[in-house]
């Protein structure tokens, strides 16, 4: 099928006039351009954004076609779609939505998208489309279905044996016979094999065909070398091309055995991260460069897998394909039973069959996807409502569209109801006395209620997913024959999680290690009002010292980093925001921790030995010192078996003097998916980061570009991303810029009392 995007130049006709936003290009999350409301007690779940509406419109010429669809990808959070005055669809989930608009083909109409978001949402959702909008058309009544081609690896011992699945639709009134020509191409675009097969399909039907393909020379898709091929399918009717379709693929096999995931026969432990759908400063908009940046950062932090709740945009999946990161996707956040207000359960019963079909057809094309999750720890995991009925139907639907990947049923520990406890044999009088939820939870643990109440739920899938339950790995792995994987664990428990995972034969674990715009529960890593701050990567894309600690726990013995505990919060196990810059505590003791892969650490201040401490596994790879603060250079030298293995340092900065700009890629492509991320740093005259600087900076973009968003990592920040001036936080800020035409754009940053700086970025066609 043919497709073309209509993402550009949507006119705002309602909902954002007060912000003077008159034009929207997709992908876009308009919510980041709004202010926040900190007065709401539970606002941290959705980033403290109020309920918002946005209505955009565009005059669109519908192409002539035998079959025409309007495809929306990544609806955030709800969108009504109008053609003229007709509402043709209401979309309430992030999976692709195909609206049949064949009746409008060849005519011109106003297309209106009416978005709405809720302040009661259970997580940050955004406002707009994280993917985009486009037409998908066929010039014949016989065509390859949208997302109707996928490739699976049957065997790759010596020669790669592949199986190509082709979903063909015949909307005509007569049966048709065509020839399917399947061609595979390597990463350089050179054809390496082809195969033809005769297909016959009856009138008014859709049918799946399977074509085996063999490659005599293969390159595997792996974490170290994510080699990608492409495949094209051409339907030919007596020499005339009827339809074509292309898809990328990688050669890899994933298999399960007790306690192990086998990737092409090699045992692999999943070191995963729970990913949010929002991307740093651009919110829930899946720009190609933002997704590529996130994937690269996650890989650099040592993660080899990513877990999403809800289907991510194609841009995110493509970035994972190219980075060699495995991916697990829970198709639903919740099922028919509510977990919280605004969690979308009310849409489930009417939508779940379409969502499963659309989601699996999107995901099965990507080699990064290794498993499908049913839902993110729904209430049904305890047998509530219709219990496992919906879960069983979802698994059957998944296998219908893709039987090559395994499935996961996830559950968290819930507070059982009185009826559930009585059913487990607890005396009614004892249940009535356990009125407080904590008491009921303790009672349920005595009876091992989690194991009994989730038994039917876990029986539905190939793997049992445990959320924040690493303490159960040992007992449950011994008691149950099923494979276990951790689906959501706290980032500050990295040592315990890795220790429990590796020692008990668990497939792996996904940790909540990304800061985001919302979604944190109070008291669980939440600080301030802006975002979660307990991750390895902050909201501007900066990696924190805890990411090095994670690498150390995973086996890196030549790494180390110094962190300084906040003197005003000594029980805080995270790093200080000030580095070695604590003028208010001159001469007073502060706690210094060295995360290290060494056994012993020697700590020096300006070359003078402060002391030596043991680290190693027995101390969770942490050496802890008490140091009287004096400005200077703090240096830690780590030793392993008596030999120096690493050293690291912190140095006190002097007064803020200048601005430094850092941009990883000074070339951007002129398209809506490509942007440049410019890091703004305040430094002293020697170029050291002035992390205590509290200066405002102003960003201007000249030439062939524009400023898209400006932000920092301050959890108290309330300003919209559309500002041009912002205060640095910990001496840093982030500007996101994009091209407006072929040529060059200049990003200039000025600050009060600081030497200005500028950077030039080339914009390519």
Secondary structure, DSSP 8 states (H G I E B T S, - for coil): -EEEE--S-EEEEES-GGGT--EE-SSEEGGGGS---TT-TTGGGGTT---EEEEEEEEEE----SEEEEEEEEEESEEEEEETTEEEEEE-SSS-EEEE-GGGTTSEEEEEEEEEE-TT-SS---SEEEEEEEEEEESSSEEEEEEEEEEEEEE-SSSEEEEEEEEEEE-SSS-EEEEEEEEEE-TTS-EEEEEEEEEEE-TTEEEEEEEEEEESS--BB-SS-B--EEEEEEEEETTEEEEEEEEEE-B--EEEETTEEEETTEEE-EEEEE--S--GGG-S---HHHHHHHHHHHHHTT--EEEEES---HHHHHHHHHHT-EEEEEEES--SS-SSTTSSGGGHHHHHHHHHHHHHHHHTT-TTEEEEEEESS-GGGGT-TTTTHHHHHHHHHHHHH--SSEEEEEEE-----HHHHHHTT--HHHHHH--SHHHHHHHHHHTTHHHHHTHHHHTTSSEEEEES-GGGHHHHHHH-SSEEEEEEEEGGGHHHHHHHHHHTT--EEEEE-B--SS---TTSSB-SSS-B--SSB-TTS-B-HHHHHHHHHTT--S-EEEEE--TT-TT--S--SSSS--GGGTTSEEEEEEEESSSEEEEEETTEEEEEEE-TGGGTTEEEEEEE--SSEEEEEEEETTEEEEEEEEE---S--EEEEEES-SEEESSTT--EEEEEEEE-TTS-B-TT---EEEEEEEESEEEEEEE---TT--S-TT-SEEE-BTTEEEEEEEESSSEEEEEEEEETTEEEEEEEEEEE-
